[in-house]
Amino acid sequence: MLGTFNNTLLGQVPSDSLLELVTNSSSGAFSLGTFISLDPITYEVRDATTSALISTATLPTGTNAITLDLTGQSLTRFIVTSGALSIVTVTSPSILSANIGVQPSLLELDLSGTSITSIDVSDTNLQLLYLFDTNITSVDVSTSTNLQRLSLYRTGITSIDVSTNTNLLLLLLNNTGITSIDVSNNPLLTHLYLYSTSITSLDVSNNTKLSYLFTMSTAIASIDVSTNVNMRQLLLDHTNITSVDVSNNINMKQLLLDHTSIASVDVSNNPALTHLLLHFTNIASVDVSSNPALVSIRLDSSQLLTSVTLTNGNNTALTPSLVNCPLLTCILVDNKIYSDTNWSSFKDAIAVYSDTTCPP
């Protein structure tokens, strides 16, 4: 599909072309991108209006970085006419449109950062499709059943159907206009990035391999991650979340709940946890005594916080932030002398460190 261009404007193009890219670059030599092929490939550069041949070349099997010099040209078309492409990475922002022909050997296509507005990948066996930072507003991947990685962030996408992409491992939709997403047919999914979207709800119960879920800066109010035992990073900050149960997420390393209305969280069953962010919340008490791997905890500006237990047996590796917590007067630690010496600026003046008990 050729975006805003049409075949009348662009002249006659070989119907059996494997890849066509339209560019408006006329500022001299520029890098088009990197092409990896399974056999020699031949390409032509033609005037997009008259179809007059500007140049042609044949490249050897393997990896080829292609540089074009289109000085004095306006709209031109780069056409691969023969060869088996395996991986195509286009880096030039001057690319206006792309057309992929029947290309069973093409496994990876990266057009991120270009100016394309649409693309047809129905005749490919793609495993990787990166279109982020483009002007794409929609893409149909229903026939791309081998697709494993799909990146559409910072595009004009408002919806996407991935129900047939059962091999999908990575889905990046952050900073788009999507309002909902169904990932129930993606059991192999490990990475799901939805932050800075208008998503209001999400069901990940079928995604038992999910390890990285980023939904910060959305309107999500609740989420069930009880089946996601492989979860390593759960980012729910700047959402409408009020509670979350992470007791089944024993592999969790990073849990971000800051800037929410969450009032409590139990991390006693998360021994691998390294980062816990709860600042600007309604949290009242926190106990990380079962989290020996913790290296960072932020509780600052938690106006309702009254109880903090940091006795995890590894305070020398921990950096806490407990300032602007007006109700917090005592903090349980491994060693009072160490904390007084090294953490004096990490709390308010009214709070004290104790390695024995804190008053009720």
Helices and strands as residue ranges (DSSP letters): H 7-10, E 19-23, E 29-37, E 41-47, E 53-59, E 62-69, E 76-82, E 85-90, E 95-100, E 108-110, E 128-130, E 149-151, E 170-172, E 191-193, E 212-214, E 233-235, E 254-256, E 275-277, E 285-287, E 296-298, E 307-309, G 315-317, E 319-321, E 330-332, H 336-342, G 344-346, E 352-354
